[in-house]
Amino acid sequence: MGISQGLLSHYEKGIRECGLDFLVKTADYYDVSVDYLLGRTPNRDGSKIQAEDIPDYEDVKDINQGKTDNYCLINRKILNNSIGVIYNIMAQMGNRKLNKCISQYLMVAVYNIFIILHSLNNNESKGDSHIPDSIKVDYCHSSMTLDLLKIKEIKEKNSDKYFLDLSQDALVNQYPESYDSFINLLKNSEKAINQKFKL
C-alpha cells in the first residue's frame, strides 16, 4: 500500500486519519467499496441496506400496517436475523448451560426495555410482579451481569473445546440470507461503543 507499518498502526488506532488516496487504494486492493471500508454499509459492493432488501424470516406483521418508521423496521429485521445467527452458532456449540445463560441474558434485556417503555407511558403495574417498580431496571442490570459472569466461567472451563470458524467468509457461506444483517449489527454496535467511550 506504500505506507509504513507505523503509519498503518496510527490509522488503525485512530491517532491519524488516512487520506482519500489511501482509502481508494485500499478499496481497490480488497475489491470493495469505500463505503464498505468506512462502515457505512455491510455490503462489499457499497449498496445501501433497505428494509425491503432484508429478509425477515420471523414473518413479523407490522402492527401499524406500513406506518412504522423505516429505521425501526430495518433495525427490527436486523435484530431478528442476527438473533437467528447467534442461536445457530449456539446450537453448533452444543452447550446447554451456555445456551441457557445467553437466552436468559437476551430475554432479560427485552424485559428491561419493556419496563422502560412501560414507565415512559406512565403505566402503573397492578401488582403483577414481585419486584418493586422503582428498582426493576436495577434488578435487570444485575441479572444480566450475573449471566455474563456465568458465560465467562463457562468460557474458561471450555476454552479448548470449540473450534468453530466464525470468520466473515465462513459466516457468509453459512448464513447467506442473514449475513448482511448480522455484519450490519456488529459494525453499528462497534461504532456506537467507540462513539460513546471515545475509543
ROBA-352816 format. One record per residue: x, y, z of N, C-alpha, C in turn; residue number from 0; residue in one letter. Coordinates in steps of 0.05 Angstrom, whole numbers. Layout:
BEGIN
REC  X  Y  Z  X  Y  Z  X  Y  Z  NUM  a
...
//
This chain:
BEGIN
REC  17  -24  0  0  0  0  17  25  0  0  m
REC  43  21  3  61  44  1  63  61  26  1  g
REC  56  49  50  59  64  75  73  46  95  2  i
REC  84  59  116  99  44  136  80  30  155  3  s
REC  91  9  169  75  -5  189  66  14  212  4  q
REC  84  32  219  78  52  240  54  70  232  5  g
REC  54  79  207  32  96  198  6  80  197  6  l
REC  8  55  188  -16  38  187  -27  34  215  7  l
REC  -10  30  234  -18  27  262  -32  52  272  8  s
REC  -22  75  265  -35  101  272  -63  103  260  9  h
REC  -66  94  235  -93  94  222  -112  75  238  10  y
REC  -102  51  244  -119  31  258  -128  41  285  11  e
REC  -110  55  299  -116  65  326  -131  91  327  12  k
REC  -134  104  304  -148  129  303  -131  153  311  13  g
REC  -104  148  313  -86  170  320  -84  190  297  14  i
REC  -83  179  273  -83  195  249  -104  186  230  15  r
REC  -114  204  213  -133  196  193  -119  193  166  16  e
REC  -127  173  152  -115  168  125  -127  187  105  17  c
REC  -113  191  83  -123  208  62  -141  193  43  18  g
REC  -155  207  26  -173  194  7  -158  175  -12  19  l
REC  -134  183  -20  -119  166  -38  -113  138  -26  20  d
REC  -108  138  1  -103  112  14  -129  96  15  21  f
REC  -152  109  20  -177  95  21  -183  82  -6  22  l
REC  -179  97  -27  -184  87  -54  -166  64  -61  23  v
REC  -140  66  -54  -121  44  -59  -130  19  -43  24  k
REC  -138  23  -18  -146  0  -2  -171  -13  -13  25  t
REC  -191  3  -22  -215  -7  -33  -209  -23  -59  26  a
REC  -191  -13  -75  -183  -27  -100  -169  -53  -93  27  d
REC  -151  -52  -73  -135  -76  -65  -154  -98  -56  28  y
REC  -174  -92  -39  -192  -112  -28  -217  -116  -46  29  y
REC  -219  -101  -67  -242  -103  -86  -268  -98  -71  30  d
REC  -269  -77  -55  -293  -69  -40  -297  -39  -45  31  v
REC  -320  -29  -36  -326  -1  -39  -314  15  -16  32  s
REC  -310  41  -19  -300  58  2  -321  59  25  33  v
REC  -347  60  18  -368  60  38  -367  35  56  34  d
REC  -359  12  44  -356  -12  60  -333  -9  80  35  y
REC  -311  2  70  -288  6  88  -295  25  111  36  l
REC  -312  45  105  -319  65  126  -341  56  144  37  l
REC  -352  31  139  -373  21  156  -400  33  150  38  g
REC  -403  46  127  -429  58  120  -449  37  109  39  r
REC  -439  14  101  -456  -7  90  -442  -34  96  40  t
REC  -458  -55  101  -446  -82  105  -441  -96  79  41  p
REC  -449  -83  57  -446  -96  30  -420  -88  18  42  n
REC  -404  -107  10  -378  -102  -2  -379  -84  -26  43  r
REC  -401  -86  -41  -403  -70  -66  -412  -41  -61  44  d
REC  -418  -35  -36  -425  -8  -29  -455  -2  -29  45  g
REC  -472  -21  -37  -500  -16  -38  -511  -12  -10  46  s
REC  -530  6  -8  -542  13  18  -563  -8  26  47  k
REC  -566  -12  51  -586  -31  61  -613  -17  63  48  i
REC  -634  -30  53  -661  -20  54  -678  -41  67  49  q
REC  -700  -32  80  -717  -51  94  -727  -73  77  50  a
REC  -735  -66  52  -746  -87  34  -724  -107  25  51  e
REC  -699  -99  27  -677  -117  19  -671  -138  41  52  d
REC  -680  -134  65  -673  -152  87  -695  -173  90  53  i
REC  -688  -198  86  -708  -219  90  -715  -220  120  54  p
REC  -740  -225  126  -749  -226  154  -762  -253  158  55  d
REC  -746  -272  168  -755  -300  169  -775  -305  192  56  y
REC  -777  -285  209  -797  -288  231  -825  -281  221  57  e
REC  -827  -269  198  -852  -260  186  -869  -244  206  58  d
REC  -856  -225  219  -869  -209  239  -888  -189  224  59  v
REC  -912  -188  232  -932  -170  220  -929  -142  232  60  k
REC  -931  -122  215  -929  -95  225  -956  -87  237  61  d
REC  -955  -80  263  -980  -72  277  -992  -47  263  62  i
REC  -976  -29  255  -986  -4  242  -990  -7  212  63  n
REC  -987  -31  202  -991  -37  173  -978  -16  155  64  q
REC  -951  -16  156  -937  1  138  -931  29  149  65  g
REC  -941  36  172  -937  63  183  -911  64  200  66  k
REC  -898  41  204  -874  41  221  -852  56  208  67  t
REC  -837  71  223  -813  86  214  -794  65  201  68  d
REC  -783  72  178  -766  55  163  -741  47  180  69  n
REC  -731  65  195  -708  60  213  -715  38  233  70  y
REC  -739  39  244  -748  19  264  -752  -8  250  71  c
REC  -763  -8  226  -767  -32  211  -741  -46  204  72  l
REC  -722  -30  194  -696  -41  187  -682  -54  211  73  i
REC  -682  -39  234  -669  -50  258  -683  -74  269  74  n
REC  -709  -75  267  -724  -99  276  -715  -124  260  75  r
REC  -713  -120  234  -706  -143  216  -677  -151  221  76  k
REC  -659  -131  225  -631  -136  230  -628  -152  256  77  i
REC  -643  -144  277  -642  -159  303  -654  -187  300  78  l
REC  -676  -190  286  -688  -216  283  -669  -235  269  79  n
REC  -657  -226  247  -639  -243  232  -613  -249  248  80  n
REC  -603  -229  262  -578  -233  277  -582  -252  301  81  s
REC  -605  -250  314  -610  -269  336  -611  -298  324  82  i
REC  -622  -301  300  -622  -327  287  -594  -338  283  83  g
REC  -576  -321  275  -548  -329  271  -536  -337  298  84  v
REC  -540  -321  318  -529  -327  345  -539  -355  355  85  i
REC  -565  -360  352  -576  -385  361  -566  -409  345  86  y
REC  -561  -405  319  -549  -426  303  -521  -432  312  87  n
REC  -505  -411  318  -478  -416  328  -479  -430  355  88  i
REC  -497  -422  372  -500  -435  398  -507  -465  395  89  m
REC  -525  -470  375  -533  -498  371  -509  -515  362  90  a
REC  -491  -504  346  -467  -518  337  -448  -523  360  91  q
REC  -448  -505  380  -430  -508  403  -441  -530  422  92  m
REC  -467  -532  423  -480  -554  438  -476  -553  468  93  g
REC  -473  -530  480  -470  -527  509  -496  -516  521  94  n
REC  -511  -534  535  -537  -526  545  -535  -503  566  95  r
REC  -514  -504  583  -511  -483  603  -506  -456  589  96  k
REC  -489  -456  569  -484  -432  554  -509  -421  541  97  l
REC  -523  -440  528  -549  -433  515  -568  -420  535  98  n
REC  -570  -432  559  -588  -421  579  -580  -393  588  99  k
REC  -554  -389  593  -545  -363  603  -549  -341  582  100  c
REC  -542  -347  557  -546  -328  535  -575  -322  531  101  i
REC  -592  -343  531  -621  -339  528  -632  -321  550  102  s
REC  -624  -327  575  -634  -311  598  -625  -282  595  103  q
REC  -600  -278  587  -589  -251  583  -606  -235  563  104  y
REC  -611  -248  540  -626  -234  519  -655  -229  527  105  l
REC  -667  -249  541  -695  -245  550  -698  -223  570  106  m
REC  -679  -222  589  -680  -201  609  -675  -173  596  107  v
REC  -658  -173  575  -653  -148  561  -679  -137  549  108  a
REC  -694  -155  536  -720  -148  525  -740  -139  547  109  v
REC  -740  -154  569  -757  -147  591  -750  -119  602  110  y
REC  -724  -114  604  -715  -88  614  -725  -65  597  111  n
REC  -723  -69  570  -732  -48  552  -762  -44  555  112  i
REC  -777  -66  558  -806  -64  561  -813  -48  587  113  f
REC  -798  -53  609  -802  -39  634  -798  -9  629  114  i
REC  -777  -2  614  -771  26  609  -794  39  592  115  i
REC  -802  24  571  -824  34  554  -850  37  570  116  l
REC  -855  18  588  -878  18  605  -878  43  623  117  h
REC  -855  49  635  -853  72  653  -855  98  637  118  s
REC  -845  99  613  -846  123  596  -875  130  589  119  l
REC  -892  109  589  -920  114  583  -937  118  608  120  n
REC  -923  122  631  -936  128  656  -956  106  664  121  n
REC  -950  82  657  -968  60  665  -959  49  692  122  n
REC  -978  45  709  -971  34  735  -978  5  735  123  e
REC  -959  -11  746  -964  -40  747  -986  -46  767  124  s
REC  -1000  -67  763  -1023  -74  781  -1014  -97  799  125  k
REC  -990  -96  810  -981  -117  828  -975  -143  814  126  g
REC  -968  -142  787  -963  -166  772  -934  -175  774  127  d
REC  -918  -163  792  -890  -170  795  -882  -170  824  128  s
REC  -863  -187  830  -852  -188  857  -831  -167  862  129  h
REC  -822  -155  840  -800  -135  841  -813  -107  843  130  i
REC  -805  -91  863  -816  -64  864  -809  -48  839  131  p
REC  -829  -32  829  -826  -17  804  -801  1  805  132  d
REC  -795  12  828  -773  31  829  -746  19  824  133  s
REC  -743  -7  828  -717  -20  824  -716  -42  803  134  i
REC  -738  -45  787  -738  -66  767  -715  -65  748  135  k
REC  -709  -41  738  -687  -37  719  -660  -45  731  136  v
REC  -656  -37  757  -631  -45  771  -629  -75  773  137  d
REC  -651  -89  779  -651  -118  781  -644  -130  754  138  y
REC  -655  -118  733  -649  -128  706  -619  -126  700  139  c
REC  -608  -103  705  -579  -100  700  -563  -120  717  140  h
REC  -570  -124  742  -556  -143  759  -558  -171  748  141  s
REC  -583  -178  740  -587  -205  729  -570  -210  704  142  s
REC  -569  -190  686  -553  -192  662  -524  -194  668  143  m
REC  -514  -179  688  -486  -180  696  -479  -208  706  144  t
REC  -497  -220  722  -493  -247  732  -492  -267  709  145  l
REC  -509  -264  689  -509  -282  666  -482  -279  651  146  d
REC  -472  -255  648  -446  -251  635  -423  -264  651  147  l
REC  -425  -263  677  -404  -276  694  -406  -306  690  148  l
REC  -430  -317  689  -433  -346  684  -422  -354  657  149  k
REC  -427  -337  637  -417  -342  609  -387  -342  610  150  i
REC  -375  -323  624  -346  -322  626  -335  -347  639  151  k
REC  -348  -357  660  -340  -381  674  -341  -405  655  152  e
REC  -363  -407  640  -366  -429  620  -344  -428  599  153  i
REC  -338  -403  591  -317  -399  571  -290  -409  581  154  k
REC  -284  -402  606  -258  -410  618  -256  -441  621  155  e
REC  -278  -454  628  -278  -483  631  -277  -498  605  156  k
REC  -286  -485  583  -288  -499  557  -271  -486  536  157  n
REC  -250  -472  544  -235  -456  524  -222  -473  502  158  s
REC  -218  -499  507  -205  -515  487  -224  -533  472  159  d
REC  -250  -529  475  -270  -547  464  -282  -537  438  160  k
REC  -281  -512  432  -296  -501  409  -276  -491  388  161  y
REC  -281  -500  364  -264  -492  341  -281  -484  317  162  f
REC  -302  -469  322  -319  -460  300  -305  -439  284  163  l
REC  -308  -439  258  -298  -418  241  -319  -396  240  164  d
REC  -313  -374  252  -332  -351  253  -320  -328  237  165  l
REC  -303  -334  217  -292  -313  200  -315  -302  182  166  s
REC  -310  -279  170  -331  -268  152  -337  -286  129  167  q
REC  -316  -299  118  -321  -318  96  -339  -341  105  168  d
REC  -333  -352  128  -349  -374  138  -378  -366  144  169  a
REC  -381  -342  156  -408  -332  162  -425  -328  137  170  l
REC  -412  -316  116  -427  -310  92  -435  -336  78  171  v
REC  -418  -357  80  -425  -383  68  -447  -398  84  172  n
REC  -446  -396  111  -466  -410  127  -492  -396  129  173  q
REC  -492  -369  128  -516  -353  132  -519  -333  110  174  y
REC  -522  -341  85  -523  -322  63  -546  -302  65  175  p
REC  -569  -311  75  -592  -293  77  -590  -273  100  176  e
REC  -576  -282  122  -575  -265  146  -549  -251  150  177  s
REC  -529  -257  133  -502  -246  136  -502  -216  137  178  y
REC  -515  -203  117  -514  -174  116  -526  -161  141  179  d
REC  -548  -173  151  -560  -163  176  -540  -165  199  180  s
REC  -528  -189  201  -510  -194  224  -486  -176  224  181  f
REC  -473  -173  201  -449  -156  198  -457  -127  203  182  i
REC  -481  -119  194  -490  -92  199  -493  -87  229  183  n
REC  -505  -106  243  -508  -104  272  -481  -102  286  184  l
REC  -462  -118  278  -435  -118  291  -421  -91  286  185  l
REC  -422  -82  261  -408  -56  255  -422  -33  269  186  k
REC  -448  -32  269  -462  -10  282  -458  -10  312  187  n
REC  -456  -34  324  -451  -36  353  -423  -27  360  188  s
REC  -404  -35  344  -376  -26  349  -374  4  346  189  e
REC  -387  15  326  -387  44  321  -399  59  345  190  k
REC  -422  49  354  -436  62  377  -418  61  402  191  a
REC  -405  38  407  -388  35  430  -364  55  428  192  i
REC  -352  56  404  -329  74  400  -337  103  405  193  n
REC  -361  110  395  -370  138  399  -376  145  428  194  q
REC  -389  126  442  -397  131  470  -373  133  488  195  k
REC  -353  116  483  -330  115  501  -305  128  489  196  f
REC  -309  142  466  -287  157  453  -262  139  449  197  k
REC  -267  115  439  -244  96  435  -230  102  409  198  l
//
